């Protein structure tokens, strides 16, 4: 039986993976067997999933942006046969980002459908402590999911970017949208503010994820072969982003900016904590508090009976 990996070697493996490298490339760089690297990545990733579940609770996020990022498991959806496992094909990463602290509050991996959208919004609702201002794209499942889970305690609107259909036939035309998109902003629930209806920060997070999580990168051989491995890789990438990676505009990590932790973690701390993290029950949704957003004017409000939201002067 091979000797267990030292902490230094474990950190080197996870560091390489968090820079977007594939498992095979990481194994070659560190000088270990591919299966050893894969086992460690799976253990740390699933520990990060439990760590995120424990730490991301009672988050006072006033402005939240949500989005879905496409990826796939084993093969693309159009290639999946009816008799193949359901986990193969599309694997969208749903993410809810705090626009102020850039904290990834909630995430979910699954198909882009009503059921997975509801699970994602249900998880987001359970991790918040204040009435949020939420912006999404035009995905049709969001209004129903947000309405059922927040029950009036939300300001929600959609920000839809309408790109023209025709245009250039340059070699990169499929990946570079036209330079003249127009944006449609539509209020759905509550009183969303037009200047806050944006998905720019969460879309920038999606770009960061494609660089740090090799499984989400397009047109390469780092794609996931199993849904379990894909979820573990995503969880590792998000915990690394929240706790370890210094955000360029913040000068610290999102978790520090959101006061989840007091100082940025080292990668060794993340690896050690994730491997030791035990199971914990998911959070239960608590009554949301109506707090004034930083910089906003306080206006009269009172809570409606039966948890139906708040009556506010807007």
C-alpha positions in Angstrom: 0.0 0.0 0.0 1.5 3.4 -1.0 2.3 5.8 1.8 -0.3 8.6 2.5 0.4 11.9 0.8 2.0 14.6 2.9 0.2 17.9 3.5 2.6 19.7 1.2 1.8 17.3 -1.6 -1.9 17.6 -1.0 -1.7 21.3 -1.2 0.3 21.1 -4.4 -2.4 18.9 -6.0 -5.3 21.2 -4.9 -3.4 24.3 -5.9 -2.9 22.9 -9.4 -6.6 22.0 -9.7 -7.6 25.4 -8.4 -5.7 27.0 -11.3 -7.8 25.1 -13.8 -5.6 22.2 -14.6 -7.0 18.8 -15.4 -6.4 15.7 -13.2 -3.9 14.2 -15.6 -1.9 17.4 -15.9 -2.0 17.8 -12.1 -0.7 14.2 -11.6 2.1 14.8 -14.0 3.1 18.2 -12.4 3.1 16.8 -8.9 4.6 13.4 -9.8 1.8 11.1 -8.4 -0.6 8.6 -9.9 -3.7 9.9 -11.6 -6.0 7.8 -9.5 -4.3 9.2 -6.3 -4.9 12.7 -7.5 -8.5 11.9 -8.4 -9.2 10.4 -5.0 -7.8 13.4 -3.2 -9.7 15.8 -5.3 -12.9 14.0 -4.7 -12.4 13.9 -0.9 -11.4 17.5 -0.6 -14.2 18.6 -3.0 -16.9 16.8 -1.1 -15.4 18.2 2.2 -15.7 21.7 0.6 -19.4 21.0 -0.1 -20.0 20.2 3.6 -17.8 23.2 4.6 -19.8 25.6 2.4 -23.1 24.1 3.9 -21.9 24.9 7.4 -20.4 28.3 6.8 -22.8 30.0 4.5 -25.7 30.7 6.9 -27.5 33.8 8.0 -25.9 35.9 5.3 -27.0 39.5 5.2 -26.9 40.0 1.5 -28.9 43.0 0.4 -28.3 42.8 -3.4 -28.1 39.3 -4.9 -27.5 38.3 -8.5 -28.3 34.8 -9.8 -27.3 33.0 -13.0 -26.7 29.6 -14.6 -23.5 28.5 -16.2 -23.5 25.6 -18.7 -21.2 22.6 -18.5 -21.7 18.9 -19.1 -20.9 15.5 -17.7 -19.4 12.7 -19.9 -21.0 14.0 -23.1 -23.1 16.8 -24.4 -26.9 16.6 -24.1 -27.5 16.0 -27.8 -25.3 12.9 -27.7 -27.0 11.2 -24.7 -29.0 8.1 -25.6 -32.3 7.3 -23.8 -30.9 4.3 -22.0 -27.9 6.2 -20.5 -27.7 7.4 -16.9 -29.7 10.6 -16.3 -26.6 12.4 -14.8 -25.0 12.5 -18.3 -25.4 15.6 -20.5 -26.0 19.1 -19.4 -24.9 20.1 -15.9 -25.7 23.7 -15.2 -24.0 25.5 -12.3 -26.6 27.8 -10.6 -24.9 30.5 -8.5 -26.2 33.3 -6.2 -23.7 36.1 -5.7 -23.7 39.0 -3.2 -23.2 42.0 -5.4 -21.5 44.0 -2.6 -19.1 41.4 -1.1 -18.9 39.2 -4.2 -19.6 36.2 -1.9 -20.9 33.1 -3.6 -23.8 32.4 -1.2 -25.5 29.4 -2.7 -24.8 27.1 -5.7 -26.4 24.0 -7.2 -25.5 21.7 -10.0 -28.2 20.1 -12.2 -30.3 20.3 -15.3 -31.7 23.6 -16.4 -35.3 22.9 -15.5 -38.1 23.8 -13.0 -37.1 21.2 -10.3 -33.4 22.2 -10.1 -34.2 25.9 -10.2 -36.6 25.4 -7.3 -33.9 23.5 -5.3 -31.4 26.3 -5.9 -33.7 29.1 -4.9 -34.9 27.1 -1.9 -31.2 26.7 -0.8 -30.6 30.4 -1.3 -33.6 31.4 0.8 -32.4 29.2 3.7 -29.0 31.0 3.8 -30.3 34.6 3.9 -31.2 36.7 6.9 -32.5 39.9 5.3 -35.0 40.7 2.6 -32.9 40.7 -0.6 -33.0 42.5 -3.9 -32.5 39.7 -6.5 -31.7 40.0 -10.2 -31.8 37.1 -12.6 -31.7 36.6 -16.4 -34.9 35.7 -18.3 -34.9 32.0 -17.4 -38.7 31.2 -17.1 -38.4 29.1 -13.9 -37.1 31.8 -11.7 -40.4 33.8 -11.0 -42.3 30.8 -9.8 -39.4 29.5 -7.7 -38.7 32.9 -6.1 -42.3 33.6 -5.5 -42.9 30.2 -3.7 -39.8 30.5 -1.5 -39.7 34.2 -0.6 -43.5 34.7 -0.4 -43.3 38.5 -0.8 -40.2 39.1 1.2 -38.1 40.1 -1.9 -37.5 42.7 -4.5 -37.0 40.8 -7.7 -36.5 41.7 -11.3 -35.1 40.3 -14.5 -32.2 41.7 -16.6 -32.4 40.3 -20.1 -29.7 40.9 -22.7 -31.1 40.6 -26.2 -28.3 39.9 -28.7 -29.0 40.2 -32.4 -29.2 36.9 -34.4 -27.2 37.5 -37.5 -23.9 39.3 -37.8 -20.3 38.4 -38.3 -18.9 35.1 -39.5 -15.4 35.6 -38.0 -13.8 32.4 -36.6 -14.7 33.4 -33.0 -18.2 34.7 -33.8 -19.9 31.9 -31.8 -18.1 33.1 -28.6 -18.0 36.8 -29.1 -21.5 38.4 -28.9 -22.3 41.5 -31.0 -21.0 44.8 -29.6 -24.4 46.5 -29.6 -26.7 44.4 -27.2 -29.6 46.1 -25.6 -30.9 45.3 -22.1 -34.5 44.8 -21.0 -35.2 45.3 -17.3 -38.4 43.9 -15.9 -39.7 44.1 -12.3 -41.4 40.9 -11.1 -42.0 41.1 -7.4 -41.7 43.9 -4.8 -40.1 47.2 -5.8 -36.8 46.4 -7.5 -34.6 49.4 -8.3 -33.6 49.9 -11.9 -30.0 50.7 -11.1 -29.6 47.5 -9.1 -31.1 45.2 -11.9 -27.9 43.8 -13.2 -26.2 40.4 -13.6 -22.7 41.8 -14.4 -21.0 40.6 -11.2 -22.3 37.0 -11.4 -21.4 36.8 -15.1 -17.9 37.9 -14.2 -17.9 35.2 -11.5 -18.8 32.7 -14.3 -15.7 33.8 -16.2 -13.5 33.4 -13.1 -15.0 29.9 -12.6 -14.1 28.8 -16.1 -10.5 29.7 -15.4 -10.2 28.1 -11.9 -12.4 25.0 -12.4 -11.1 23.1 -15.4 -14.3 20.9 -15.5 -16.3 24.0 -16.6 -14.0 25.0 -19.4 -15.2 24.8 -23.0 -13.6 22.7 -25.8 -11.1 20.9 -23.7 -10.5 17.4 -22.3 -10.9 18.4 -18.6 -14.6 17.8 -18.6 -16.2 15.6 -15.8 -16.9 11.9 -16.4 -19.3 11.6 -13.4 -21.7 14.0 -11.7 -20.2 13.2 -8.3 -16.8 14.3 -9.5 -18.2 17.4 -11.2 -20.0 18.5 -8.0 -16.8 18.0 -6.0 -14.8 20.0 -8.4 -17.3 22.9 -8.4 -17.5 22.9 -4.6 -13.7 23.1 -4.3 -13.6 25.9 -6.8 -16.3 27.9 -4.9 -14.7 27.4 -1.5 -11.3 28.4 -2.9 -13.0 31.5 -4.4 -14.8 32.5 -1.2 -12.1 31.7 1.4 -8.6 31.7 -0.3 -8.5 33.7 -3.5 -8.0 37.5 -3.0 -10.6 39.4 -5.0 -9.1 42.1 -7.2 -11.6 44.9 -6.4 -11.9 44.0 -2.7 -8.3 43.5 -1.7 -9.4 40.5 0.4 -11.5 37.4 0.0 -15.3 37.6 -0.4 -15.7 35.6 2.9 -13.8 38.3 4.8 -15.7 41.1 3.1 -19.0 39.4 4.2 -17.6 38.8 7.7 -18.0 35.0 7.4 -14.3 34.7 8.5 -11.9 37.2 10.0 -8.9 36.7 7.7 -8.2 35.0 4.3 -7.4 31.3 4.6 -4.4 29.6 3.2 -4.8 26.7 0.8 -3.4 24.4 3.5 -6.1 25.5 5.9 -8.8 24.8 3.3 -7.5 21.4 2.5 -7.1 20.4 6.2 -10.5 21.7 7.2 -12.3 20.2 4.2 -10.8 16.7 4.9 -11.9 16.9 8.5 -15.4 18.4 7.9 -18.3 16.3 9.0 -21.9 16.1 7.8 -24.3 18.7 8.9 -28.0 19.2 8.2 -28.9 22.0 5.7 -30.1 25.3 7.1 -33.7 25.9 7.8 -35.2 29.1 6.4 -35.6 31.8 9.1 -37.9 34.9 9.0 -36.2 37.6 6.9 -35.5 40.9 8.4 -36.2 44.1 6.6 -33.0 46.1 6.8 -32.1 49.2 4.9 -29.4 48.7 2.3 -26.2 50.6 2.8 -26.6 54.0 1.3 -30.4 53.7 0.9 -33.0 55.9 2.5 -35.0 54.4 5.3 -38.8 54.5 4.7 -41.8 53.4 6.7 -42.7 49.7 6.6 -44.6 47.1 8.5 -44.8 43.3 8.3 -47.9 41.7 6.9 -49.6 38.9 8.9 -48.9 35.3 8.1 -45.4 35.8 6.8 -46.7 37.4 3.5 -44.0 40.0 3.3 -43.9 43.7 4.2 -46.0 46.7 3.4 -43.6 49.4 2.4 -43.5 53.0 1.2 -41.4 53.0 -2.0 
